[in-house]
Amino acid sequence: KICIRNSAYNEVAFLKGVTAAKTAGHLLNSLFHLRAEYLFRKICSETFHSYPSGFLIGHEVKEAGRGCSEIFLCGSEELMTPYAGAMKHFGISPAIVSAEEATVRGLFKLSEEIPY
């Protein structure tokens, strides 16, 4: 039973969800399985949001990262941290680019393209 109380984000539960995604079948069937685990109290309500979050992100990384050893990851630090953890769990290196850096690079590239 996965149950660690008093935490909005639980890394242990998140990574258990990522691990479960590695061997999971089709996403829709797996979501019903997650619901059943919750209903039969294999996952407690205090960590339930972290486990399916890890499962969904893990499933996304599994599908999108097939055959990849590195993937660019861009966004807020709040989202990049769990995605990077899931990617590492699948043996994929995250090439992290902050949202601010991507914005500046994009604006600079646009300025090169605009004729004056």
Contacts in CASP RR format, 6 or more apart in sequence:
PFRMAT RR
TARGET T0000
AUTHOR 0000-0000-0000
METHOD contacts of the structure
MODEL  1
KICIRNSAYNEVAFLKGVTAAKTAGHLLNSLFHLRAEYLFRKICSETFHS
YPSGFLIGHEVKEAGRGCSEIFLCGSEELMTPYAGAMKHFGISPAIVSAE
EATVRGLFKLSEEIPY
1 41 0 8 1.000
1 42 0 8 1.000
1 43 0 8 1.000
1 44 0 8 1.000
2 12 0 8 1.000
2 13 0 8 1.000
2 16 0 8 1.000
2 42 0 8 1.000
2 43 0 8 1.000
2 44 0 8 1.000
2 47 0 8 1.000
2 51 0 8 1.000
3 43 0 8 1.000
3 44 0 8 1.000
3 46 0 8 1.000
3 47 0 8 1.000
4 10 0 8 1.000
4 12 0 8 1.000
4 13 0 8 1.000
4 46 0 8 1.000
4 47 0 8 1.000
5 44 0 8 1.000
5 46 0 8 1.000
5 47 0 8 1.000
6 46 0 8 1.000
7 46 0 8 1.000
7 47 0 8 1.000
7 50 0 8 1.000
9 50 0 8 1.000
10 46 0 8 1.000
10 47 0 8 1.000
10 50 0 8 1.000
10 51 0 8 1.000
11 50 0 8 1.000
12 47 0 8 1.000
13 43 0 8 1.000
13 47 0 8 1.000
13 48 0 8 1.000
13 50 0 8 1.000
13 51 0 8 1.000
13 54 0 8 1.000
14 50 0 8 1.000
14 51 0 8 1.000
14 53 0 8 1.000
14 54 0 8 1.000
14 82 0 8 1.000
15 54 0 8 1.000
15 85 0 8 1.000
15 89 0 8 1.000
16 51 0 8 1.000
17 51 0 8 1.000
17 52 0 8 1.000
17 53 0 8 1.000
17 54 0 8 1.000
17 55 0 8 1.000
17 58 0 8 1.000
18 54 0 8 1.000
18 55 0 8 1.000
18 57 0 8 1.000
18 58 0 8 1.000
18 61 0 8 1.000
18 85 0 8 1.000
18 86 0 8 1.000
18 89 0 8 1.000
18 90 0 8 1.000
19 89 0 8 1.000
20 30 0 8 1.000
20 51 0 8 1.000
20 55 0 8 1.000
21 30 0 8 1.000
21 54 0 8 1.000
21 55 0 8 1.000
21 56 0 8 1.000
21 57 0 8 1.000
21 58 0 8 1.000
21 59 0 8 1.000
21 61 0 8 1.000
21 62 0 8 1.000
22 58 0 8 1.000
22 62 0 8 1.000
22 89 0 8 1.000
22 90 0 8 1.000
24 30 0 8 1.000
24 33 0 8 1.000
24 55 0 8 1.000
24 59 0 8 1.000
27 59 0 8 1.000
30 55 0 8 1.000
30 59 0 8 1.000
31 52 0 8 1.000
34 43 0 8 1.000
34 51 0 8 1.000
34 52 0 8 1.000
34 55 0 8 1.000
37 43 0 8 1.000
38 45 0 8 1.000
38 48 0 8 1.000
43 51 0 8 1.000
53 82 0 8 1.000
54 82 0 8 1.000
54 86 0 8 1.000
57 82 0 8 1.000
57 83 0 8 1.000
57 86 0 8 1.000
58 86 0 8 1.000
58 89 0 8 1.000
58 90 0 8 1.000
61 83 0 8 1.000
61 86 0 8 1.000
61 87 0 8 1.000
61 89 0 8 1.000
61 90 0 8 1.000
61 92 0 8 1.000
62 90 0 8 1.000
64 71 0 8 1.000
65 71 0 8 1.000
65 90 0 8 1.000
65 92 0 8 1.000
68 92 0 8 1.000
69 91 0 8 1.000
69 92 0 8 1.000
69 93 0 8 1.000
70 92 0 8 1.000
70 93 0 8 1.000
70 94 0 8 1.000
70 95 0 8 1.000
71 87 0 8 1.000
71 92 0 8 1.000
71 93 0 8 1.000
71 94 0 8 1.000
71 95 0 8 1.000
72 94 0 8 1.000
72 95 0 8 1.000
72 97 0 8 1.000
73 80 0 8 1.000
73 83 0 8 1.000
73 84 0 8 1.000
73 87 0 8 1.000
73 94 0 8 1.000
73 95 0 8 1.000
73 96 0 8 1.000
73 97 0 8 1.000
74 80 0 8 1.000
74 96 0 8 1.000
74 97 0 8 1.000
74 98 0 8 1.000
74 99 0 8 1.000
74 102 0 8 1.000
75 97 0 8 1.000
75 98 0 8 1.000
75 99 0 8 1.000
75 102 0 8 1.000
76 99 0 8 1.000
77 98 0 8 1.000
80 94 0 8 1.000
80 96 0 8 1.000
83 94 0 8 1.000
84 94 0 8 1.000
84 96 0 8 1.000
85 94 0 8 1.000
87 93 0 8 1.000
87 94 0 8 1.000
88 94 0 8 1.000
97 105 0 8 1.000
END
